[in-house]
Amino acid sequence: MKTIIATVKNGKIELPPQEQLPEGTQITVIIDEPDANFWQNTSHNSLAKIWDNTEDDIYAQLLQE
């Protein structure tokens, strides 16, 4: 699978000039929604603070024993 950023113009998806797809190629389109990105980034930052802490390092050490 390959990710390509494209733009919709006049109801059609326009790929960057360097990207050429053979006729009949099936594609999956994922719509980038700004609101969804905000919540996804906010969640990621919050979870990173919870999961990435030195207090939990003891559990990794115990698993190695």
C-alpha positions in Angstrom: 0.0 0.0 0.0 1.3 3.5 -0.9 0.1 6.8 0.5 -0.4 9.7 -2.0 -1.7 13.1 -1.1 -4.1 14.3 -3.7 -6.6 17.1 -4.2 -10.2 17.2 -5.4 -10.9 19.6 -8.2 -14.2 19.9 -10.0 -15.3 16.7 -8.3 -12.3 14.6 -9.5 -9.3 13.4 -7.6 -6.1 14.9 -9.0 -2.8 13.2 -8.2 0.5 15.0 -8.1 2.1 15.1 -11.6 4.8 12.6 -10.7 2.2 10.0 -9.7 0.7 8.0 -12.5 -1.7 5.1 -12.0 -2.6 2.5 -14.6 -6.1 2.8 -15.9 -8.5 0.7 -13.8 -6.3 0.8 -10.7 -8.5 0.3 -7.6 -7.8 2.8 -4.8 -8.9 3.4 -1.2 -9.7 7.0 -0.4 -9.4 8.2 3.2 -10.8 11.7 3.8 -8.5 13.9 6.0 -10.9 15.7 8.4 -9.3 18.6 10.3 -11.5 18.1 13.4 -10.6 14.4 13.6 -6.9 15.3 13.4 -7.3 17.7 16.3 -8.9 15.0 18.5 -6.4 12.3 17.4 -3.4 14.5 18.2 -4.9 15.6 21.5 -5.5 12.0 22.5 -2.0 11.0 21.4 -0.4 13.7 23.5 -2.5 12.8 26.6 -1.7 9.1 26.2 2.0 9.7 25.7 2.1 11.5 29.0 0.5 8.5 30.7 2.4 5.7 29.0 5.8 7.3 28.7 6.9 7.7 32.3 9.9 6.4 34.3 7.6 5.1 37.1 6.5 2.2 34.9 10.1 1.2 34.2 10.0 -1.1 37.2 7.5 -3.3 35.4 9.9 -3.8 32.4 12.7 -4.7 34.9 10.5 -7.2 36.6 9.5 -8.8 33.3 13.2 -9.4 32.5 13.8 -11.3 35.8 
